[in-house]
């Protein structure tokens, strides 16, 4: 079972734990080391789409959430695997075309769009090194073009008007932005914070130690 609330190695603390929660490449490596996740991903899709299996739908959703939040793995040694994953996801979305997400539902499809936009943004941030992640960037570009044509999904956030000024009925101009944009851009209360905890028996005042058994997630 994939646990998206715990994507760091045992014993990770402070900066390392935060970075491994934001980039889930380590967790993906652990999952891949235990079996063939692409095959499981496809089986989960068939089970939830054809049989309406709720557990399989949850697993499908977790796989997407894990894969599309990996940076180092996507542009590094597992680049070819990510290209294959995008192809599998595209075929599945073709099946769902016109079904409003089928058993998965519109809410999950909206979540998938958001994850894909974030994944694309991450790939653009790696463009400075042209040789790093070239294949996956090309694959994602083709995927995004297909999604826009077939599903009317705009995955490049640069092409979306997400913040602007509108005039109220009273004539005042106010700035508005798309719901969830602050979270996606990691601003405000969603801005990441890295806390260095001193390696001592007693934590400094004002710093609390979180029990590893709690369902915490530094991404949120």
N, C-alpha and C positions, 0 to 999 in steps of 0.2 A: 504494500500500500504506500503510495506517495504522500508524504506529509509536507505540504507547502509552508507550514508554520515552523519547520525546523530543517533548514537547508544548509546548516553549517556543521563542521566536524565536532565531535565530542571534545570538550575542553577549550573550544574557541571562545575568546573573550574580546571585549572592546572593539577596536577598529576591525580586526579580522572577522569577528562575528557579524558586524554590520555589513562589511563588504561582501561576505558570503551569502547574506540574506538578500542583498540587492542584485548580485550576480550569482545565479544558482548553478553555475557550471560545475562546481564540486558535487552538488547533489545529483545532477544529471549523470556525472561520471560514476557515482556510486550505484545508481539505478541501472545504468548500462552494464555495469560489471556483474550484475546479478541475473541478467536475462535480456531477451530481445524485446525492447520496449515498443518498437514500431509494430511488431506483430500483435502485441497486446493492445496497442492503440487501435488497430484495425478491428480486432475481435470485439473490443469494447464498443466501437461504433456500430457494428452489425447488431450486437445484442441490444443496445439501447434504441436503435432505429427500427429494427424489425420486431423485437420482442417487448420493447418498452421497459427494459430492465433499468431500474433507478440506480442501482449500485454501479452498473457499467457506465451510465451517463456521468456519474460523479467521477469515475476513474478517467474517462475521456477528457473531462473538463480539467482535471488535475494535470494530466499529461501536457495538454496545451499550455496551461499556466506555468508549468515547469520549463518546458522547452523554449517558449518565447520570452523568458526572462533570463536567458543565458547570454553572456557577452563573449567571454574568452573562448568558450567552446565553439561558438558559432563562427568566429573569425579565425580560430586557431586550428588545432589538430583534428577537430570533428566537423570541419566545414562540409565535407561530402555527405555526412550523415544528415546535416541540417537541410541540405538541398533535397535529399530524398524525403525528409519529413514534410517539407513544403509541398512536394508533389502528392504525397499521400493525403495531406490536408485538403489540397485543391480537389482531388477526386471525391473526397467525402462531401465537400461543400457543393459539388456538382449534383450529388444525390439529393442534398437538402434544398437545392434551388427551387423556389416557388412553394416550399413547405413551411415557411416562416420558422425555420429551425427544427421542424418536426418535433419529436419527443423532447429534444434538448431545449426548445423554446426560444423566444425572441430575446429574453434576458441574457441567456448564455451566448447567443450570437452577437449581441452588443458587447459582451465581455471579450469575445474572440476578436472583434474589430479593434477594440481598445488595445489588446495585447499585441496585435499585429502592427498597429500604429507605433507603439512603443518600441517594438522590435526593429521596425524600419528606421526610426529615429536613431536608435543605437547603432545600426549599421552605417548610417550617414556620418556619425561621429567618428567612425573608424576610417573614413575616406582619405585621411592625410597619408596613410601608408597604403598606396595603391595596390601593393602586392598582397596585403593582409585582408582576407575576406572577400577577394574579388569574385569568386564563384558564387558565394552566397548572396552577395549584393546583386549580381546579375539575375540569380534565380528569384530573389525577392521582387526585383523590378518587374520581371515577367509575371509573377504571381499577382502583384498589385495591379498591373494593367488588366489582367484577366478578371480580377475581382471587381474593378470599376466597370468593366464592360458587361459582365454577367450578373453581378450582384448589386451594382450601384454603390459599392463601397469605395470611399476615398481613403486610402491608407497613408498617403503622404500628408502629414499635418501642415506642411507649407502651403497646400492647396485649399485649406479650409479656413474660412473666416470664423475665428473662434472668440474674438474679443473686439469690441467696437463701441461706438457712441450711438445712442438712440435718443429720440426726443419724446418726452412724456406728454400726456394730454395737457399738462399745465405749461408746456413750452420749455421745460428744463431739459438740459442735456446730461445724460448719465451714462457711465461706462458699464457695460454688461459683458459677461463672458459665458461660454458654454459650461453647463453644469459638469463638474468633475475635472475641469481643466487644471485647477490648482493642484489637485491630487496627482494628475498625470504629469504635470511639469515639476512636481515635488517642490511646491512653494508653500509659504505660510506654515500652517500646522503640519503639513506633510513634508516639509523640508527635512532631509536626513540629518541626523545628529550623531556624531561619533564621540563616545565618552570613554576616556582612558581610565581604567580602574587600577589603582595601585595594588601591587602584589604584596599584600600584607594580611595579617590575621584579622585586623579590624579595619573596616572601610572608613574613609574620611567622612566627616560630618556632611550631611546633605546628599550623600550617595547611598542608594539602597542597592543591595544585591538581589537580583531576580532569581528565583528558584528555577532550575532548568526544567522542572516538571510542569511549569506553567505553559499555557498555550500562548506565548508571546511571539510577536513577529516584528522585528525592527523595520520592515518595509513600510509599516503603517503606523 
